[in-house]
């Protein structure tokens, strides 16, 4: 019997080496500048996106994946598999989950999981689901277990700029902060699939981020398997401080650094960083 395949959308921000290692097919979101449409991480990358915003002053908009795109994607990957479990960006953040669910009704063995998450929190769920697939479990069970696992993900990140998020409309709390409050570095976190503003830090990111990490992990009961540090571009000095702060906790057997793609970057802007892990 062929093994179940785990699939995901491009918002998961999983490093290419891990996608290849675990055989995870990715379906891309679309990133639009006015009348031009690009496939995330295929036709455009994050650095090109930021450069274009810098040159034009125009912020991109992301577009969801249509049911027809999902149908073609699932049909292709069902050919040599024992079923598909698709890990989707959270249903409160995009219509992608709904569209994937519509497409899945065309097939007998495709299950769509609402991650209630974004970025590498999705990757945490993907890797867990992949371990179950490797162990030979069927698609229905994997989807059920992944759905339960998703509820334990701890998702947060700190914004270096408010401009992108406030204009994207993805987090109303950011809009209320105002885009021009100098020195504010808000920490966003997800609860029940919705984004909200938590603590508001002040200062430069290289000072703020280690403090944020220590506070986020303080007294946390975690699944020690792994954590992700995901960012939209930070300098080497800042990353070294962040890595040190996570390592000093001694909480995780594996720490994976991943760079966010265009979907996350379009809403969060440059300099964003988060630590994402699973609670017990």
ABEGO torsion letter per residue (X at the ends): XBBBBBBBBAAAGBBAAAAAAAGBBBBBBBBBBEABBBBBGAABBAAAAAAAAAAAGBBBBBBBBBAAAAAAAAAAAAAABAEBBBBBBBAAABAAAAAAAAAAAABAABBBBBAGBBEAAAAAAAAAAAAAAAAGBBAAAAAAAAAAAAAABBBBBBBABAAAAAAAGABAAAAAAEAABBGBBBBBBBBGGBBBBBBBBBEBAAAAAAAAAAAAABGBBBBAABBBBBBAEBBAAAAAAAAAAAAAAGABABBBBBBBBAAAAAAAEBGBBBBBBBBX
